[in-house]
Amino acid sequence: MTSRNLVLLFSAGFLVAVIQLLAALASPWAAIAGGFVVALLLPLLLRFFGVEIDNLWAGPLTALLASAAGVLAAAIANSGPDSVYLAFAPPAAMLTAAAWALIKGGGARCSLCERGLRGVAFECPRCGLAVGEQCCWVHDRLRCRLCEQNQVPIFTADKRWWDQNFGPRVRQGQCQVTLETAENVDLRGCPRCARLQSTEAWDLSNGECARCNWVVEDVPERLRPYVA
């Protein structure tokens, strides 16, 4: 968790602790009800602040500590025979927060960062992992963050496939993407506009020409839903 998220988590915990304090000062029963409010309000505050928590139990633990701090302050300020019932508020806050975390986090999770898959998720055509749109999907490359970092190819290395779909290897010129010459890379021209790109560059662009938007016909089945 980043330092920013830690600060925001502490701030949200402080706010719900104040709410717990005010409820505990009203009455012991209000304090117990305040424990439930703390558990339900905390994740809403974290979402408002844009805080992403990777640990499933960070939220329930924060709710427990915030509720305990609130009732402890109330017990010190207004001790009485009924103050013993204040002790039920922190467990109520933690159990409610834990149940909510299990409900929200028990579904599908991103295969890379383990965050819950909220909204749109993608199955990477290169490795097959299910990843979240906001965290680990690289939109302009149509692949997951891990495949982008490791330059995982999707097209075959079989020269016959390249000859069939792009024509014979070009022996002169340079790649329009990497600027490498035909002596160092396997150059293939776009069948529509003749733009020269290396096989690695064609793989990088998922078989689509950057100039005329031609797309190779023999697209792997797992990539087909993502390309025109």
N, C-alpha and C positions, 0 to 999 in steps of 0.2 A: 504494500500500500504506500502511495506517495505521501510526502509530507503535507501536501495540500489536502488530501483526503483525510489525513489524521486530524488536521486542524478543524476541518469542517465536521468530522465525526464528533470531536470534542465539543464543538459549538452546538451541534444538534443535541448532544447529550446534556449539555448545560441547560438548554431551553426546556427540555422535557423534565429535567430535575426540578426546575422552578415550578413547573406545572404540578409536579408531584408534591412539592412543598406546600403550595397553596391548597391543594386538595386535602392533604394531611392535617393542615391547620383547621380546616372546616370541621372534619369529624373522621373517626376511624373508618367508617363505611365509605365515606368519600375518598379516603386514602386508597382503599382497595380498588374502588372504581377508577381512581387516578392511575393505578398500576396498569389497568387495561388500556387506558387512554395513552399512557406513555408508550406501550408496546405497539399500538397502532399508529400513533403520530410520528414516531421516530423514523420508520421507513419512508413516510411521506416527506419528511423534512430532508432526508438524505437524497431522495429523488429530486426534490426542488433544488438542492444545492449541486446536483449533478455528481454525486459521490458514488463510485463503483466499488463495492466491497467483494473481494475474491473469497474471503473466508466466510463460510456459511454461518458461523457462530459468533461473528463479531457484532452483529446487530443484537441478538439476544443478550450477550454479555454486557453491551453498552446499556441496554434497557434495564438490566439488573442493577448495574452500578448507579445509573442515574436515579432510579427509583429508591435505592437504598440511601443515596445521599440526601434525597428529598425528605424521606421519612425520618432519617436521623436528625436532620436539622429541625424538623417539626417536633420531634420528641424532646430535643434539648430546649426548644423555645417554649414548649407547652406540655410538660410532663404531667401525667395524670393516670388514674387507674385504667383508663381505656386505651392508653398509649401502647399497650402490649399488642393490640390488634393491628397496629401499624406494620408489624413484622410480616403480615400476610401480603402486603402490597408488592414488595420486590419479587417474591416467587411468582405472583400473578403476572407481573410484567414480563419476567423472563420466560415463563411457560407460554404465554400468549405470543411473544415475539418469536420463540422457537417454533411454535406451530405455524406461524405465518411464514417464517423463513423456509420451513420444510415444504409448505404448499407451493410457494413461489419458486423455490430452488430445486424442487424434486423432479422437474421436467427435463427436457432435453437441454444439454449444455454444449457450448462450443468445444470442439475437440482439441483446440490449441490452447486457449486461455482458461477453459473451464468455467467461464461465465455462463449464466443462463441465456438461452437463445430467445431474445425478445424481438418481436417483429419478424423481419425477413431473415431467413437463413439460406445458405448456399452450400451445395455439395461440390467441392472442388473437383473439376474435371481431370486434374492431373494426379491427385493422390486419393481422392474419394472421401476426404474428411468433411464432416459437416461443420461449418464455421459461421459465426455471426456476422451480419452485414456491417455493424458498427465497429467491431473490434478487429477481425482477422480476415476480412475479404477485401481484396484489392480490385476495385471496380474497373479501372481502366485496363487491367491486365487479365481480368476474368480468371483469377486463380486465388488461392489462399496466400496468406502472408508468408508461410513457410516455403511454399513452392516458389514464390517470388524471390525470396532470399537465396535459395539453393539453386535457382535457375533449372528447375525440374522440367524436362522436355515432355511434349505430348505427342509429337509426330515421330514416326519410326525413323531409324537410321538407315533403312534399306534403300539403296540407291535406285532400285527399280521403281519404288513408290514415287520418289522425287522425279524421276524421268517421266513417269506416266502422268503426273499431275502438273509439273512445271516445265517439262521439256528438258533437253540435255543440259549438262553443266556448261556455264559460260566461262571461257578461258581467259577473257580479257575484261578489264574494267574493275570497279570497286563497289563494295556494298554501300548503298545509299544511307544506311543506318549507322553502321560501325566504321565505315570508310576503310575497311580492310580490303586488300587487293585480292584478285582472283588466284594469285599464287599461294595465299595463306588460308583462304576459306573456299567453301563450296558455294559458288555463286549460281543463283537461279533467277531468271527473269520472269516478271509478271506476264502471264499469257495474254492479258488484255492491253497493258500499256508499256510493257517491256522494262519496267523499273527493276533494277538489279538489287537483290538482297541476298545475303548469305542464308544458308539453311537455318542457322541459329536465329537470325533476325526474323525469318518467316515464322519460326516456332514462337518467338517472343510475341509476335503480333497475331498469333492464333490463326495463321494462314490468310490474313487479310492484307491487301495492298493499301498502304497509307496514301497513295496518290489517287487511285481510281476506285477504291473500296471493293475491288474484286475479292472474292473469297474462294479458297480452294474447295472443289466439289467433294472430295473424299475426306470430309471432316470426321474425326473419330466420334463415335456415337455419344460418348459422354460429354463432348464439347458442343455437339450440334444444338442443344437448346439455348446456348449462349451467343451464338453467332448468327448473322443474317443468312 
